Amino acid sequence: KSLFSVYVYTGVQHGVGTAFCVLTNDIWAYQWSAKLNDNNTVFQAELTALHEAVIYAYHLPNHNTSKIHVDYRASIMASSISKSTNETARKFFKILLTNPRITVSWVKEHAGNIGNERADQLAKDATQHGQPYSLIKLPKPHIKGLLRKRMLEEWQTSWKNGDTGRKIYNIMPSVSLRPTNWIREDVIFFSQHGPFPAYLKRFHMSDSDFCSCGGIGTALHYATECIYTVSWYMRKPAPNFEQEWLKRVANNLVSRHKIRGIIKFMSENRDLFRPP
């Protein structure tokens, strides 16, 4: 039997390079390298190199024993799982299963192994000058990231150019997947869609927009000047600073607690706030 060793190593430097080289009878018999897409992962590069090495060994004469050395444990684990979710891993698992003359073993990285170091250099060179390798799909996390980015961009455009929710937009102009931790009372106050006479009249649910205290029944009125909500008073802003005031209140937990107290009190005492 003629024993030859295949050393596999991948490198990442301004892209993803992958390579393997073949040492038989102290002679470098073959080498292969390629450049993956910049968005491919190191794991994909490792699997690609191992897959190409297994294919190379598979096509050698049957009397040859092939020993493939890999410095990346994850790729070895992938090659031993029959139901791996990775398509490349499943392909070379089948080859290894039916060809016991091909074995895969782990070698320590950067330990002075001549084959390992040579494959390392080939992979690094491939990041700059390697032939493109387009058989590997982009990783799912990258695709999800692109879709997430596009979704947020379209959502932001829709939110910016929309006709509804403008009061909330003035407080939160940027969309986000992070929860605001607003509760029902916060939404009622900042959207100004609630038990406010000014809102009720606007939608023809009341004949008057006056509070029973005599003032115009807006959300701002109850937070700053209504005699019935004096326990939760906040300083009234000048008319041209009202939007800035709402932003500060929305971002201040103490102020939000006052807002919640006002809305709960109004909900529990509706008759008190009916217009005269």
Steps between C-alpha positions, in 0.01 A plus 500: 500500500614852426416739786452867429385780729268785417534808720204737516506858630296816437589863556308825522656827390291755312289210380480124551771282350490120508761246397646150533828345392612140448822353632595150384841337540638838618396662173236769458281317251206738471354820637165676470376839616206732441346823620150495645260790517601761758177426685567127535607377842822331615297187572378494139858546379619210717223273375575599140868410535416171669237420236743565214768292675259210548395518133867498397573196717187323376621512139840353579564130427346269758836370620588844638432575864411863558542676832359852513627728776277789609571768762134598550307267732157627392550374145600156631188488716289599201652217296387246761132598513277328246211742547701821499304807391796598283469367145877490441556302820235246400667449162844408628352301792354259243837470326686436826238245610544289187876549465682389819834551328442875544541621857479845657698603809571817693839674522584792723499839330830692465701218657773496236339230287646552152184394315279709722719807454509457123122469476472806724712705261304377199175606665638845583625547146157397372335790683683731259555300184289184528246388243143586607308206645128553448361158595444597864184682596516811711462421871148526639598759765632727224182460293287564808709809571442634148126435523486660844686807373268535200192449716612774741574737211156447344335527840686825571395647165138401560508644853661825385260560210184368664181697562408341832675477835667838458480582871694185582736564207594837649609317814652194332612590148716188462361148477652231717448134583573581863183529711422842645357352820197724468183382668139579407492833686818620325355424157173678584674816617767535230267405213237728659239240409315458826240645739587858407206728402707656219557153350140387552360809327741459209347161427144615568470304823434815703336836437764695691877502528493666843604335824257538791751740657448740209824441307546334162523128575827402335754253634733791577223673698463207739875467547566867578196706606176312571385550859393135523845362419708736711659203681687411180583848371802562281631836386317623192724565198483803273291426186804481273671250734210259539651227277832520682315480832318184388833339404647577842193365679506183289864438591459574872366216713386729783301713253351187344383383841314831536345453157382153597347636818306763303362252246399248765330773706309624194393147406368437851320837527355564154197690632729751670650604166181527296455849351246722677 
